[in-house]
Amino acid sequence: MSDEEMNQATPVEPVETETTGAKKPAINKRKKALLILLIIIIVGGWLGLRMFIKSKTHVETDNAFIEARVVPVSSKVSGTVARVLVKDNQFVKQGELLLEIDQKDYLLQVSQASAGVGVAENETGGEYLKVDALRAAMNSAKVRHEQASLDLERGEKLYAREVIPKEQLDRLRTAKRVSQSQLKETEENMKRAQAEAGLGLKNSNKAKVMERQAQLDIARLKLSYTKIYAARDGYITRKSIEPGVNIQAGQNLMALVPLQDAWITANYKERQITHLKPGQKVEFTVDAYPGRTFSGRVDSIMAGTGAAFSLLPPENATGNYVKVVQRLPVKIAIDSASDPEHLLRIGMSVIPTILTERSSADVLKDLSPF
């Protein structure tokens, strides 16, 4: 077979055509990858922008806890506990009786003070009689003094006429001085008796009766302190008292926690409080109840950072200075409608989110350099 016939029998492969067909799928794959990457960048940028805007309009922190006032329950008088009418974690209402102290000693004190008032009234009546008797004695002494003065005046005239001797005149003078001294003594006794009876005061007060009446009022007041009532609505906790225990005045017996007035103390960074103000709405979650959202509002912002009111505040004017981001406590009032069962307890960890009421345009406006 000749060379020409062999060339005609063997087909020529289209090399260039296969190369062109292989390049087209590679280009399409590259375009798809770039398109997917571009979509990812756009979506990521959009999500990042939304998260950034949300971080400015929804200020959040995990450094927050629930707090409430703890009202200590103590006794104003000492004695033995007779009855305890509450248990740990029990809810009580304002004015509800919590415990009683044995009243026997205080009932005796009331009886004694009441008897003292009666004695004082009787003593005052006797002192009035004493005043009347001293008034009569003073009048008698005054009459004797007047008579002694007249006798001395006559005696001096008679002595001038040499009718009576000098010795008799001296006795008349002595008698006048004695009557004068007796009159002064009765007047002093009269003043003392009037003061004891309370007649020296403008309103004629009975000093002793008033004193004993005050003692009776004090005894009755102490008797009322033997019953201890709840100062307000709340839950009993830290109860450390049982019947039969002897207690002292001022001793803490239990604590009362009004959970209905609980609040959140959220420690926000100083850069986060730029747009915070009282009245803004707050949404928060609690670790103890996942999936449930509670609500509240910003009540106030503390007048200083937490470090400024610590036991040992930092002294930045001495030594080397290292800047530390400070935190300011923000008080958040809890909406009672979001927690009607009072599930929230003191010390629970909270993640509050404050809605600053700023729009996306406000946030983007702050980023604009113009």
Buried (B, 14 or more C-beta within 10 A) or exposed (E): EEEEEEEEEEEEEEEEEEEEEEEEEEEEEEEEEEEEEEEEEEEEEEEEEEEBBBEBBEBBBEBBEBBBBEBEBBBEBBBEBBEBEBEEEBBBEEEEEBBBBBBEBBEEBBEEBBEBBEEBBEBBEEBBEBBEEBBEBBEEBBEBBEEBBEBBEEBEEBBEEEEBEEEEBEBBBEBBEEBBEBBEEBBEBBBBBBBBBBBBEEEEEBBBBEEBBEBBEEBBEBBEBBBBEBBBBBBBBBBEBEEEEEBEEEBEBBBBBBBBBBBBBBBBEEEBBEBBEEEBBBBBBBEEEEEEEBBBBBBEBBEEBBEEEEEEEBEEEEEEEEEEEBBBBBBBBBBEEBBEEBBBBBEBEBBBBBBBEBEBEBBEEEEEEE
